[in-house]
Amino acid sequence: MQNFIQPGAVLTVTAPADVLSGDLVIVGNMFGIAASNAASGDDVEIKIGGVYDLTKSSAQAWTQGAKIYWDATNKGATTTASGNTYIGVAALVAANPSDIGRVRLNMSF
C-alpha cells in the first residue's frame, strides 16, 4: 500500500499546554496519554489506546465498564458527562474515596 502512513496507536500532536509524560492530552476530538514531556506548542506523541491509571474525582465510586470523562477544569477523570470529554470506560471498580481510577481509553465515537 503506497498510502499507508502508520498503525495509528501513537499520534504526534501539538501540545496544547505544557505536558508531562503520562498526562492526558486533548487536541480537538483526539486524546491520549503523553509519551514524553513537552512544552506548549511543541510536538508530543500521544498513545491513543490502552489502559492507564488516571487521577479521578475522589468522591466518586466507579463500576467496571462505566463511561469515563475528562474534567479539564479539575484535571481528573469522572463519571460526570456534562461539560466533560468522553475518554473511555472504567477498567476496574474504583472506590469512593480514591484518587486513582483505571481507564481503558476509547477513541471510537
C-alpha positions as CSV (number, residue, x, y, z in Angstrom):
1,M,0.0,0.0,0.0
2,Q,1.5,3.2,-1.1
3,N,-0.8,5.4,1.0
4,F,-0.2,3.7,4.4
5,I,1.3,6.1,7.0
6,Q,1.4,4.3,10.4
7,P,-0.7,1.9,12.5
8,G,-2.1,4.9,14.4
9,A,-1.6,3.7,18.0
10,V,0.6,6.7,18.6
11,L,0.0,10.1,17.1
12,T,2.1,13.2,17.0
13,V,0.2,16.3,18.0
14,T,0.9,19.8,19.0
15,A,0.9,20.1,22.8
16,P,-1.9,22.5,23.8
17,A,-0.1,23.3,27.1
18,D,3.0,22.1,28.9
19,V,2.6,18.3,29.5
20,L,4.4,15.7,31.4
21,S,4.8,12.1,30.4
22,G,1.7,10.3,31.5
23,D,-0.6,13.3,31.3
24,L,-3.9,13.1,29.3
25,V,-3.7,15.4,26.3
26,I,-6.8,16.6,24.4
27,V,-6.4,18.2,21.0
28,G,-9.8,18.8,19.3
29,N,-11.6,15.4,19.3
30,M,-8.4,13.4,19.8
31,F,-7.0,12.4,23.2
32,G,-4.3,10.2,24.5
33,I,-1.5,9.8,27.1
34,A,1.7,11.8,26.5
35,A,4.6,9.5,25.9
36,S,7.1,12.3,27.0
37,N,7.3,15.8,28.4
38,A,6.6,18.6,26.0
39,A,6.3,22.4,26.2
40,S,3.2,24.1,24.9
41,G,3.3,24.3,21.1
42,D,5.9,21.5,20.8
43,D,5.2,18.2,19.1
44,V,4.4,15.4,21.5
45,E,3.5,11.8,20.9
46,I,0.3,10.5,22.5
47,K,-0.8,6.9,22.9
48,I,-4.5,6.8,21.9
49,G,-5.3,3.3,23.2
50,G,-4.6,1.1,26.2
51,V,-5.3,1.0,29.9
52,Y,-4.0,3.7,32.3
53,D,-4.3,4.7,35.9
54,L,-5.5,8.3,35.9
55,T,-6.3,10.8,38.6
56,K,-10.0,10.7,39.4
57,S,-12.7,12.6,41.3
58,S,-12.1,11.2,44.7
59,A,-15.7,11.3,45.9
60,Q,-16.9,9.0,43.1
61,A,-17.4,5.3,43.1
62,W,-16.9,3.7,39.7
63,T,-18.4,0.5,38.4
64,Q,-16.4,-1.6,36.0
65,G,-17.4,-0.6,32.4
66,A,-18.8,2.8,33.4
67,K,-18.3,5.6,30.9
68,I,-15.5,7.9,31.9
69,Y,-15.0,11.5,31.0
70,W,-12.1,14.0,31.5
71,D,-12.8,17.1,33.6
72,A,-10.4,19.7,32.2
73,T,-11.1,22.2,34.9
74,N,-10.2,19.8,37.8
75,K,-7.7,17.8,35.7
76,G,-9.2,14.4,36.5
77,A,-11.4,11.5,35.3
78,T,-15.0,11.5,36.3
79,T,-18.3,9.7,35.5
80,T,-20.0,13.1,35.1
81,A,-20.7,13.7,31.4
82,S,-22.0,17.3,31.4
83,G,-19.3,19.7,30.2
84,N,-16.6,17.0,30.0
85,T,-14.9,15.0,27.3
86,Y,-15.6,11.2,26.9
87,I,-12.3,9.3,27.1
88,G,-13.2,5.6,27.7
89,V,-14.5,3.2,30.3
90,A,-13.6,2.1,33.8
91,A,-11.4,-1.0,33.5
92,L,-11.8,-1.7,37.3
93,V,-14.1,-0.8,40.1
94,A,-12.9,2.4,41.9
95,A,-13.9,3.1,45.5
96,N,-15.3,6.3,47.0
97,P,-12.9,7.8,48.2
98,S,-10.0,7.0,45.9
99,D,-7.7,9.3,43.9
100,I,-6.9,6.9,41.0
101,G,-9.1,5.1,38.6
102,R,-8.1,2.6,35.9
103,V,-9.4,3.7,32.5
104,R,-9.4,2.0,29.1
105,L,-9.1,4.8,26.5
106,N,-11.5,4.6,23.7
107,M,-11.2,6.8,20.6
108,S,-14.3,5.3,18.9
109,F,-17.3,7.6,18.7
